[in-house]
Amino acid sequence: MKRSNNHPQSNAVNKIPDFNISNHPKIFKAVFPGKYIQAENAMDELPGLINLLGTKGMIIASPTSKNKILPKYNLQNSKSSILVEEFNGECCEKELKRLSDIVTRKGINILVGMGGGKTIDTAKIVSDRASIPVIIVPTIASTDAPCSGCAVIYTEKGVFESVYYQKMNPQVVLVDMNIMTNAPVRFLVAGMGDALATWFEARSCERTQSRNECGGLSTLTGLNLAKLCYDTLLKYGSAAKLACENKIVTPALHHIVEANTLLSGIGFESSGLAAAHSIHNGLTALKETHSFYHGEKVAFGTLTGLYLTDAHPSELETVYSFCEDIGLPTRLTDIGIKRIDRKKLMEVAVKACAPTDSIHHEAGIITPEKVLDAMIAADAMGKKRKPV
């Protein structure tokens, strides 16, 4: 992933910590959130958790969370004073500074991030810079951001800029299934797209002995949770989508929310990233992709990665069938790119192949030309299977 160290707090920003793996080839590392709680009515636990960790809390809430979700819950049982601050929509330095200033000015000592991936990432970074604990309350199961100790910073215009590594993973991840089942179905499907990459990227990192997102080699725990994530998607994905469409909580929906949030979160961070997320990063360079969700672009990145790594035809068949079944992108047009323009796609490929990006965890020498060909191959197969 693209990293720079020009932020004044560079010891915490864009930097995998602790050691040079070339000097310690057999150090294995894994990271986890302090607590993971998933249940119907889980929000009832929030006041007690705030009390457990601090005395003056602030909830960074997405507009939907602030205006439609929080009013349904009584947080007055908390002994802590709780401020609610609305997230402005982009995890960028301008917004991070605004919220950090509020934390300092108001003496906040426990932070809650409530919303989607960018709200969550913002809360994690702000809490890390302030050295205070954070509780994450995802309102959609659209990414694996809630459990992880890293976050993505974008420009104010939504272009991928860098990755920020926190000192610790969130102290608590609180998942309320009543909120999840009332979220738009597209978010759940996008989350499955993000989770779909977990096993293939973990497998690539294990094969090449590449460093994971917490600075070591993958443990068996991380690798097997990544595989369990993939198996769970194939087994329960379609049924979970059906449950969400009908706004009901079923075991299948529970399993997929856990896969999207916990299994993928631990799996990617403790086993590593590779082609799919780099290609996602590259796709953010094209304005026409900005209206599509992270997981939707990652899903196409996964298909591209399978071509890049010469996946077996039977594996390609399984992944394409899964994407088609639940409605994930299999063609460039599905993520806003209406025609093949090799010059524009080369911009994506070049960005995906930035020297420090995770695509280089794949075997062999990866070049923009190879990535361009793999994107076109993935798109061509998608069109062949779904021509209209």
C-alpha positions in Angstrom: 0.0 0.0 0.0 1.1 3.6 -0.6 2.8 5.0 2.5 4.4 8.2 3.3 5.9 9.4 6.5 5.4 13.1 6.3 2.9 13.5 9.0 4.1 15.1 12.3 3.1 11.9 14.2 5.1 9.7 11.9 5.8 7.1 14.6 2.1 6.1 14.3 1.3 7.0 10.7 1.6 4.8 7.5 4.2 2.5 9.1 4.1 -1.2 10.0 5.8 -1.2 13.4 8.3 -3.1 15.4 11.0 -4.8 13.2 12.5 -5.5 9.9 11.3 -8.9 8.9 14.3 -9.6 6.8 16.3 -9.7 10.0 13.7 -11.8 11.8 12.3 -14.2 9.2 10.3 -16.4 11.7 8.4 -13.9 13.8 4.7 -14.6 13.6 2.2 -11.9 14.6 -1.6 -11.6 15.0 -3.8 -8.9 16.4 -7.4 -8.8 17.7 -10.0 -6.3 19.1 -10.2 -6.4 22.9 -13.9 -7.5 22.8 -16.2 -8.5 20.0 -19.9 -8.4 20.9 -22.6 -9.3 18.3 -26.3 -9.6 19.2 -29.7 -8.3 18.8 -30.1 -5.2 20.9 -26.3 -5.0 21.5 -26.6 -1.2 21.7 -28.0 -1.7 25.2 -24.4 -2.6 26.2 -22.9 0.7 25.0 -23.5 2.8 28.2 -21.8 0.2 30.4 -18.9 -0.1 28.0 -18.4 3.7 27.9 -18.4 3.7 31.7 -15.9 0.9 31.7 -13.4 2.8 29.6 -13.8 6.5 30.4 -15.6 9.4 32.0 -16.2 11.8 29.1 -17.2 10.2 25.8 -17.8 11.4 22.3 -19.6 9.6 19.6 -18.4 10.3 16.1 -21.6 9.4 14.2 -22.4 9.3 10.5 -25.3 11.5 9.5 -27.6 8.4 9.4 -26.4 7.2 12.8 -26.9 10.6 14.4 -30.3 11.4 12.9 -32.0 8.0 12.5 -30.3 5.4 14.7 -29.1 7.1 17.9 -32.5 8.7 18.7 -33.9 5.2 19.1 -31.6 4.4 22.0 -31.3 5.7 25.6 -27.7 6.4 26.4 -28.5 8.2 29.6 -27.7 5.2 31.7 -24.1 6.0 31.1 -22.4 7.8 34.0 -20.1 9.4 31.4 -20.9 12.7 29.7 -21.5 11.9 26.1 -21.1 14.3 23.2 -22.3 13.4 19.7 -20.4 14.9 16.8 -21.5 14.3 13.2 -18.9 13.0 10.7 -18.4 15.2 7.7 -18.1 12.4 5.2 -14.4 11.8 4.3 -11.6 10.3 6.3 -9.1 13.0 5.3 -6.6 15.1 7.2 -8.9 18.1 7.4 -11.7 16.1 9.1 -9.2 14.3 11.3 -7.8 17.7 12.5 -11.3 19.1 13.2 -12.3 16.1 15.3 -9.0 15.9 17.1 -9.3 19.6 18.1 -12.7 18.8 19.6 -11.3 15.9 21.6 -8.6 18.1 23.0 -10.8 21.1 23.7 -13.6 19.1 25.4 -11.3 16.8 27.3 -12.7 13.6 25.7 -11.2 10.4 27.2 -13.3 7.7 25.4 -14.3 7.8 21.8 -17.1 5.9 20.0 -17.1 5.5 16.2 -20.6 4.8 14.8 -21.3 4.4 11.1 -19.7 2.9 8.0 -16.1 2.3 7.1 -14.9 5.9 6.8 -16.6 7.0 10.0 -15.0 4.0 11.8 -11.6 4.7 10.3 -11.8 8.3 11.3 -12.7 7.4 14.9 -9.8 5.0 15.1 -7.2 7.5 13.9 -8.5 10.3 16.1 -8.5 8.0 19.2 -5.0 6.8 18.4 -3.6 10.4 18.0 -5.2 11.3 21.3 -4.1 8.0 23.0 -7.6 7.2 24.3 -9.7 4.0 23.9 -12.2 3.6 21.1 -15.4 1.6 20.8 -16.5 0.8 17.3 -20.2 0.4 16.5 -20.6 -0.5 12.8 -24.1 0.3 11.4 -23.4 -1.6 8.2 -21.5 -4.8 7.5 -19.8 -3.3 4.4 -16.1 -3.6 5.3 -13.7 -5.3 7.7 -12.6 -2.0 9.2 -14.3 -2.3 12.6 -11.9 -4.9 14.1 -8.6 -3.7 12.5 -5.8 -1.6 13.9 -5.2 0.2 10.6 -7.2 2.7 8.6 -7.2 4.3 5.2 -6.8 8.1 4.7 -8.1 9.7 1.6 -7.8 13.1 0.0 -10.7 15.5 0.4 -11.9 14.3 -3.0 -11.9 10.7 -2.0 -8.7 9.4 -3.7 -6.7 6.8 -1.7 -3.8 8.5 0.0 -2.2 6.4 2.7 -2.7 3.8 5.4 -2.5 4.7 9.1 -1.5 2.0 11.6 -2.8 2.5 15.1 -0.9 1.5 18.3 -3.7 -1.0 19.2 -6.8 -2.5 17.8 -10.2 -1.1 19.0 -11.0 -1.9 22.6 -14.5 -3.0 21.8 -16.4 -3.8 18.6 -20.2 -3.7 19.2 -22.4 -5.2 16.5 -26.2 -4.7 16.9 -28.0 -7.1 14.6 -31.2 -5.1 14.6 -29.2 -2.2 13.0 -27.6 -4.6 10.6 -30.8 -6.1 9.3 -32.3 -2.7 8.7 -29.4 -1.5 6.7 -29.6 -1.4 2.8 -28.8 -4.8 1.3 -26.1 -3.3 -0.9 -23.9 -2.6 2.1 -24.0 -6.3 3.2 -23.2 -7.4 -0.4 -20.3 -4.9 -0.6 -19.0 -6.3 2.7 -19.0 -9.8 1.2 -17.0 -8.3 -1.7 -14.4 -7.0 0.8 -14.4 -10.3 2.7 -14.0 -12.3 -0.5 -10.5 -11.0 -1.0 -9.4 -12.1 2.5 -8.5 -15.7 1.8 -6.9 -15.2 -1.6 -4.7 -12.4 -0.3 -3.8 -14.4 2.8 -2.9 -17.4 0.7 -0.6 -15.3 -1.5 1.1 -13.8 1.5 1.6 -17.2 3.0 3.0 -18.6 -0.2 5.5 -15.8 -0.6 6.2 -15.4 3.1 5.2 -11.7 2.9 4.7 -9.5 5.9 1.1 -9.1 7.2 -0.5 -5.8 8.3 0.8 -6.1 11.8 4.4 -6.5 10.9 5.0 -10.3 11.0 4.3 -13.5 9.2 0.9 -15.0 9.3 0.0 -17.2 12.2 -2.1 -20.4 11.7 -4.9 -18.6 13.4 -4.9 -15.7 10.9 -4.6 -18.0 7.9 -7.3 -20.4 9.0 -9.7 -17.6 10.0 -9.2 -16.2 6.4 -10.1 -19.6 5.0 -13.1 -19.8 7.3 -14.2 -16.4 6.1 -14.2 -17.6 2.5 -16.0 -20.9 3.3 -18.6 -19.0 5.3 -19.3 -16.6 2.4 -19.9 -19.5 -0.1 -22.1 -21.4 2.4 -24.3 -18.6 3.8 -23.9 -15.6 1.5 -27.0 -16.0 -0.6 -29.3 -16.9 2.4 -27.9 -13.9 4.4 -28.7 -11.5 1.5 -32.3 -12.9 1.4 -32.6 -12.4 5.2 -31.4 -8.8 4.8 -33.8 -8.2 2.0 -36.7 -9.3 4.2 -35.3 -7.4 7.3 -35.1 -10.5 9.5 -32.3 -11.8 11.7 -31.4 -15.4 10.8 -28.4 -17.6 11.6 -27.2 -17.1 8.1 -27.2 -13.3 8.5 -25.4 -13.7 11.8 -22.7 -15.8 10.1 -22.2 -13.4 7.2 -22.1 -10.3 9.5 -19.4 -12.1 11.5 -17.5 -13.1 8.4 -17.6 -9.6 6.9 -16.6 -7.9 10.2 -14.6 -10.3 12.5 -13.3 -13.1 10.3 -12.2 -10.8 7.5 -10.9 -8.2 9.9 -8.6 -10.6 11.7 -7.9 -12.5 8.5 -6.6 -9.6 6.4 -4.7 -8.0 9.2 -3.0 -11.0 10.6 -2.4 -12.7 7.2 -1.8 -9.8 4.9 -3.0 -8.0 1.8 -2.0 -8.6 -1.8 -3.4 -7.8 -5.3 -7.1 -7.2 -4.6 -6.7 -4.2 -2.3 -3.9 -2.7 -4.4 -6.2 -2.8 -7.5 -9.0 -1.2 -5.4 -6.5 1.6 -4.5 -5.7 2.0 -8.2 -9.4 2.2 -9.1 -9.9 5.1 -6.8 -7.8 7.2 -9.3 -10.8 7.1 -11.7 -13.6 9.5 -10.7 -16.3 7.3 -12.2 -15.6 4.7 -9.6 -16.1 7.0 -6.6 -19.8 6.3 -6.2 -19.1 2.6 -5.8 -18.3 1.0 -2.4 -14.9 -0.2 -1.2 -16.0 -3.9 -1.2 -17.5 -3.6 -4.7 -14.1 -2.4 -6.1 -12.3 -5.0 -4.0 -14.4 -7.7 -5.5 -13.4 -6.8 -9.0 -9.8 -6.5 -7.7 -10.1 -10.1 -6.5 -11.2 -11.4 -9.9 -8.3 -9.4 -11.4 -5.9 -10.9 -8.9 -7.1 -14.4 -9.8 -6.1 -13.8 -13.4 -2.8 -12.2 -12.3 -1.9 -15.3 -10.3 -3.1 -17.9 -12.9 -5.9 -19.3 -10.7 -7.3 -22.7 -11.6 -10.4 -22.5 -13.9 -12.5 -24.3 -11.3 -11.7 -21.6 -8.8 -12.5 -18.8 -11.2 -15.8 -20.5 -11.9 -16.6 -20.7 -8.1 -15.8 -17.0 -7.5 -17.6 -15.7 -10.6 -20.6 -17.7 -9.7 -20.6 -16.4 -6.2 -20.3 -12.8 -7.3 -23.1 -13.2 -9.8 -25.3 -14.9 -7.3 -25.2 -12.1 -4.7 -24.7 -9.2 -7.1 -21.1 -8.2 -6.9 -19.3 -6.6 -9.8 -17.7 -8.9 -12.4 -17.3 -6.3 -15.2 -15.7 -2.9 -15.3 -19.0 -1.4 -16.3 -20.4 -2.6 -12.9 -18.0 -0.2 -11.1 -18.7 2.8 -13.4 -16.1 2.2 -16.2 -18.3 2.1 -19.3 -15.7 1.5 -21.9 -12.2 0.1 -22.1 -9.7 2.9 -22.4 -6.3 1.4 -22.0 -4.7 4.7 -21.2 -7.0 5.3 -18.3 -6.8 1.7 -17.1 -3.0 2.0 -17.2 -3.4 4.8 -14.6 -5.2 2.4 -12.4 -2.5 -0.3 -13.0 0.4 2.1 -12.3 -1.2 3.3 -9.0 -1.9 -0.3 -8.0 1.8 -1.1 -8.6 3.2 1.6 -6.4 6.5 0.3 -5.0 5.2 -0.1 -1.4 1.8 -1.4 -2.3 0.6 -4.9 -1.2 0.3 -6.2 -4.8 4.0 -7.0 -4.6 3.2 -9.7 -2.0 2.1 -11.8 -5.0 4.6 -14.3 -6.5 6.9 -13.1 -9.3 7.5 -9.6 -10.6 4.3 -7.6 -10.9 4.2 -4.8 -13.4 1.5 -2.4 -14.5 1.3 -4.1 -17.9 0.5 -7.4 -16.2 -2.2 -5.8 -14.1 -3.7 -4.1 -17.1 -4.0 -7.4 -18.9 -5.5 -9.1 -15.9 -8.1 -6.3 -15.5 -9.1 -6.7 -19.1 -9.2 -10.5 -18.8 -11.4 -10.3 -15.7 -13.7 -7.9 -17.4 -13.9 -10.0 -20.6 -14.9 -13.1 -18.7 -17.5 -11.1 -16.8 -19.0 -9.9 -20.1 -19.0 -13.3 -21.6 -20.9 -14.7 -18.6 -23.2 -11.7 -18.3 -23.3 -10.0 -21.6 -26.3 -7.7 -20.9 
